[in-house]
């Protein structure tokens, strides 16, 4: 599993970044403070993947390869979907878990 001294390189897919920006922009229309809190929680989750990406469960869905993706929940309802390849962590999607998975780019 994870070596305590090992640090992974984390890369966020442009589409995942855009989707999260849309959520933040929408939330900021109601509360800028809430949008900043959400951003802080997302960044804390992403940064935690630098040292402990294996700690999260696999994100197994019928339309995905078995045990390829993992997920991390942040802010109670958002999901960071990522894969680990050697020393790299690729964030492929950031999802609002209240939305239909049919919209997932991972299909």
C-alpha positions as CSV (number, residue, x, y, z in Angstrom):
1,X,0.0,0.0,0.0
2,X,1.1,3.5,0.7
3,X,4.7,4.2,1.8
4,X,4.6,7.0,4.4
5,X,7.4,8.9,2.7
6,X,6.1,8.4,-0.9
7,X,4.4,11.3,-2.7
8,X,2.3,10.8,-5.8
9,X,1.9,13.3,-8.6
10,X,-1.8,14.3,-8.8
11,X,-3.3,15.5,-12.1
12,X,-6.8,16.8,-12.5
13,X,-8.6,16.2,-15.9
14,X,-9.7,19.5,-17.5
15,X,-13.3,18.3,-17.7
16,X,-13.4,17.4,-14.0
17,X,-11.9,20.8,-13.2
18,X,-14.6,22.5,-15.4
19,X,-17.4,20.6,-13.7
20,X,-16.2,21.5,-10.3
21,X,-15.9,25.2,-11.3
22,X,-19.5,25.1,-12.5
23,X,-20.6,23.8,-9.1
24,X,-18.6,26.5,-7.3
25,X,-19.9,29.2,-9.6
26,X,-23.5,28.1,-9.0
27,X,-23.0,28.0,-5.2
28,X,-21.3,31.4,-5.2
29,X,-24.5,32.9,-6.6
30,X,-26.1,32.0,-3.2
31,X,-23.2,32.2,-0.8
32,X,-19.6,33.0,-1.6
33,X,-18.5,31.7,1.8
34,X,-20.1,28.3,1.1
35,X,-18.3,28.2,-2.3
36,X,-15.0,28.9,-0.7
37,X,-15.6,26.2,1.9
38,X,-16.5,23.8,-0.8
39,X,-13.3,24.7,-2.7
40,X,-11.2,24.3,0.4
41,X,-12.7,20.8,1.1
42,X,-12.2,19.8,-2.5
43,X,-8.5,20.9,-2.5
44,X,-7.9,19.2,0.8
45,X,-9.3,16.0,-0.7
46,X,-7.1,16.3,-3.8
47,X,-4.0,17.1,-1.8
48,X,-4.6,14.1,0.4
49,X,-4.3,11.9,-2.7
50,X,-0.6,12.9,-2.8
51,X,0.2,10.7,0.1
52,X,-2.7,8.3,0.6
53,X,-4.5,7.4,-2.6
54,X,-4.9,3.7,-1.8
55,X,-7.0,4.4,1.4
56,X,-10.2,4.9,-0.5
57,X,-12.6,2.2,-1.9
58,X,-12.8,1.1,-5.5
59,X,-15.5,2.8,-7.6
60,X,-16.9,-0.3,-9.3
61,X,-19.8,0.3,-11.7
62,X,-21.0,-2.0,-14.5
63,X,-19.8,0.4,-17.2
64,X,-16.2,0.7,-15.7
65,X,-13.3,-1.7,-15.6
66,X,-13.2,-3.6,-12.3
67,X,-10.9,-2.1,-9.6
68,X,-9.6,0.6,-11.9
69,X,-11.1,3.7,-10.3
70,X,-11.3,4.7,-6.6
71,X,-13.3,7.5,-5.1
72,X,-13.1,10.0,-2.2
73,X,-16.1,11.7,-0.7
74,X,-15.8,15.3,0.3
75,X,-18.2,17.9,1.6
76,X,-20.7,15.1,2.3
77,X,-21.9,14.7,-1.2
78,X,-19.2,15.3,-3.8
79,X,-17.1,12.4,-5.2
80,X,-13.5,12.6,-6.5
81,X,-13.1,9.7,-8.9
82,X,-9.5,8.8,-9.7
83,X,-7.1,6.1,-10.8
84,X,-3.6,5.3,-9.6
85,X,-0.9,4.5,-12.2
86,X,2.5,4.0,-10.7
87,X,3.5,7.2,-9.0
88,X,0.7,9.2,-10.6
89,X,-2.9,9.8,-9.5
90,X,-5.3,10.9,-12.2
91,X,-8.5,12.6,-11.1
92,X,-10.9,11.8,-13.9
93,X,-14.1,13.1,-12.6
94,X,-15.6,15.2,-9.8
95,X,-19.2,14.4,-9.3
96,X,-22.1,15.7,-7.2
97,X,-23.5,12.4,-5.9
98,X,-27.0,13.7,-6.0
99,X,-26.9,13.8,-9.8
100,X,-27.5,10.8,-12.0
101,X,-24.5,8.7,-12.8
102,X,-25.7,8.6,-16.4
103,X,-23.9,11.9,-16.8
104,X,-20.6,10.5,-15.8
105,X,-17.8,11.1,-18.2
106,X,-16.3,7.8,-17.1
107,X,-18.7,5.8,-19.4
